[in-house]
Amino acid sequence: MCASRALPALRATQDRTETAAKLTVASNGDAPVYCYIASSPFKNDYLERVLNARVYEAAVETPLDNAPLLSRRLGRRVLLKREDLQPVFSFKIRGAYNMIALTDMSQYEGGVVAASAGNHAQGVALSAQLLGLRATIVMPCTTPSIKVNAVHQRGAEAVLHGDTFDDAQAHALALAAERGALFVPPFDHPDIIAGQGTIALEILRKHSGPIEAIFVPVGGGGLIAGIAVVVKRLRPEIRIIGVEPFDADAMYQSLQASQRVRLAQVGVFADGVAVKEVGTETFRLCRDLVDEVIRVENDEICAAIKDMFEDTRSILEPAGALAIAGLKRYAQRNMDTSTSSSNSNSNSSSSSSSSSSSSSSSSSSSSSSSSSSSSSSSSSSSSGTLIAIASGANTNFDRLRHVSERAEIGEHREAVLAVRIPERPGAFRAMMNALGPGANITEFNYRYASPEVAHVFVGLSVSDRRGAAAAISKLAAQGFVATDLTDNEMAKLHLRHCVGGMGGPHFAPAHEIVYRFEFPERPGALARFLNGLRGWNITLFHYRNHGSDVGRVLVGLQVPPLERSTFLEFVERLGYPYVDETQNIAYRMFLCPLPKNES
Ligand SMILES: Cc1ncc(COP(=O)(O)O)c(C=O)c1O
């Protein structure tokens, strides 16, 4: 992807006002699409746009900080670009201010309009306030009041409309047309991209030494496109690596397919990057300029928030820590690759930073299931400086409960196991002995289930991913059967809190089924569920508020086999995302007594 040939986006220069005049807004039904009028040959120089960007009337030049603890752990220098220190606690002020400041606002008597419930809203509101303009921010009705108030505090009007972001965006476009206001998109516009690109200029000025790679969180792609257009022009040997959550990987999917892919669903844990479809212009630039996209688990994001805290005593929002999680995955992958290649070929290590890009190669990314890469193997055993963009810090305090609970698992420092032990005094001690003297138990839950055996839910400190397997073999050597539940979402979210709540030899609800739901966090969601139940008896109900945008609920119900299809029709109509967990091994072990011959 990142070729040494002339890059189309960087080819020629042209007066920016002329180029801007050739921009038009079309619509694909629910999202604005910025495109260049077909008759105009595509010419513009993004570097020039970035150099001419107006950001410092609103944004500050943020530090490029050392991360000494993370550097030591990864065995290479790690630097963090501290965009969490911007006045609105994220980089989004750069693009928003640049676009508004460069527009002749005398043509827009209605001021500016944007659709956002997040960092873009803050960026647009502050920009308008500084420029003395009217600002209207459209947000979905479900937006928490804390975010609505934050917009009010910047002097903007908040309009609540619709249930989803797409509804809010459609309304914002209509409002902008009706009021004669400038619609400020979150990422897909050259001035937004150029504003974000100023981050790259600051990095290159502050760190003139070798840099192996810059890691950038990706939502719609404005931030990474802006950084890539600068870096690939001035220092093309530096790898530009995008990072996305597995459950919001629109750029990864699009690069794989060589065309924009619209996701049916996106995970909202890292809400700043929860984007169903990347931009047309951002995709065009990323296709040419981005070396690789790495995907990470949400638990790894939690671990990255902890890393940032340990190094700087600052807290990032999930999207803000995404790049650190990707950097860690990359460093770990390359450590593993260089270990295995130095075992097989002791002479194969490369220099600390590739001085010239061999990126015209299009080697596949088959070595890593989590990356979309055009040249991922080119510097696999390098140990150069890595830089991550710490992009934002706007998080709900409540969310930190979930973050701290999951950080150790994301770091692969905690394993969760189900262990079958004999139901007799001394069995727990025997199990501990089997694990060895260094074992550190972090959690332990069990319920008497039969006179013969008990299933124990155990959390265990481990040093890396392989720890769970090592513990299981130690237990097996002493005759204990253990199952690894570390990646079992239902077990981590609910089961640990349910163990002991039900079970026992005499409790066996007939026809029990267990479903896991994501309830929308809004009044009436539970009532809607309960009202539709048609007399099916609830045998289990577990809900835990994780401070996220959805309520995670585990429900057990007695539904006779003949009524199962009616039940399925009900959950489909309900429309809440669900998983049938009735066959989940964790449920079978802890909540549903096994028939005697299986125990
Ligand atoms: C904190 C944070 N990080 C990363 C991003 C992704 O930026 P982009 O949509 O330009 O890819 C956003 C977008 O709003 C964000 O708020």
The ligand as a Gaussian input file, in Angstrom:
#p B3LYP/6-31G(d) Opt

LIG

0 1
 C      -10.374000      10.116000      21.068000
 C      -10.491000       9.813000      19.611000
 N       -9.538000       9.064000      19.040000
 C       -9.586000       8.747000      17.730000
 C      -10.618000       9.187000      16.929000
 C      -10.659000       8.769000      15.468000
 O      -10.484000       9.834000      14.604000
 P      -10.966000       9.704000      13.091000
 O      -12.457000       9.609000      13.096000
 O      -10.479000      10.947000      12.453000
 O      -10.341000       8.482000      12.549000
 C      -11.626000       9.988000      17.476000
 C      -12.731000      10.501000      16.659000
 O      -13.580000      11.244000      17.077000
 C      -11.567000      10.315000      18.860000
 O      -12.521000      11.067000      19.448000

